[in-house]
Amino acid sequence: MGKGTTELSSDKREVKNTKELRAFNKMSIIDYLRGREMTSKAEVAKALNLSFATVSNLCNELIEERIFKAGQRSTQSGGRPSEQLTLEVRARVSFCIDLTYKEVVRLLLVDLHNNPIREQHISYSESSSMQELVTACSAGFHAMCSEADVRHEQLLGAAVIIPGLFDKQTGGVVNSTLAVLDNYNLGTVLSQMIDSPVYIENDANLAALAVSMQGESQRYDNVLFLYIGEGLGLGILSHGGSIFHGVRGFAGEIAHLPLGHPEYECYCGNTGCVEGILSNTGIERELQSGGNSAEQVGHTLGKVISMLVNLLDPQAVFIGGDREDILRQALPYAQQESARRVLLQRYRDIPITLSSGVHNLFYQGASELLIRKWLMR
Ligand SMILES: [Zn+2]
């Protein structure tokens, strides 16, 4: 992670006064260094179009705050060694809680490059209450912080990865594949337990955020991530790389588009919902049916992708899921189907890629979310 960088451009927030401008520049410098192994103050000044004096001042502050480390590097010409800055990747740490597994919660402490520092798993059963689960998460958090020597002031907050939608208006989780989460005010309870801000975010949205960091030369600002797991989820990144939530937080709910098999009944009461094919159980059913399941999955996926590309015009489309084996076979069919249905010739080259290790993308996106909240505060 961390290849390339996007400057925190001023269109994302209004900088009102000198103090704010200073904070904004400081955060831009941190973000610039996140994408590089080391750099000099002069390089930073040039890249961010700031004066050397401004950059030097802010970097000195960051060195004092132990977010940057200064070292010397001798020049090849044998001239005076230049001061090089590196990021202290553990200067700030994110706490990620992945609730997307069945009967296991994955807890992670993650550094500023979105790499894990510590990991712990908590088992639970169907009879576990949400209160028990949150108490166990809090205990796991305190144990990991103590093992990894992470102090409270280093913590950026917690990000909870949910297999469902977060209702921005009520603070509750709705329509989750994990029933215990429904309408429980997880954020408030957890925030009190760990004494830090808590953000709750949908799994596919976080995967979209994680893959947006994988652009060749710079981050993607507009990507789609289709997650085929217990259900079908869509993460939309638009407008300078921010997650598109819609008014209530429910954007991207595509599981019940009527693009599935017309005879398949869905738990929502309708027939023909696309999740009937594009989900773990849907894929399993296709495998049992004896036909070319990869082709069936691929064509359905291609139809969904073509519709989304025509609707949202993204830079790239990523797919992730629990059945990577089938999805890999299905991908060429999906690409063909999508190319056939995408309206404009020049949009047909939009890359459609299968991302492996979708669960790792979840925590990388969760960490990225907390880092961006910190950088944009
Ligand atoms: Zn349905």
Boltz pocket constraint, residues with backbone or C-beta under 6 A from the ligand:
constraints:
  - pocket:
      binder: B
      contacts: [[A, 255], [A, 256], [A, 266], [A, 267], [A, 268], [A, 269], [A, 270], [A, 273]]
      max_distance: 6.0
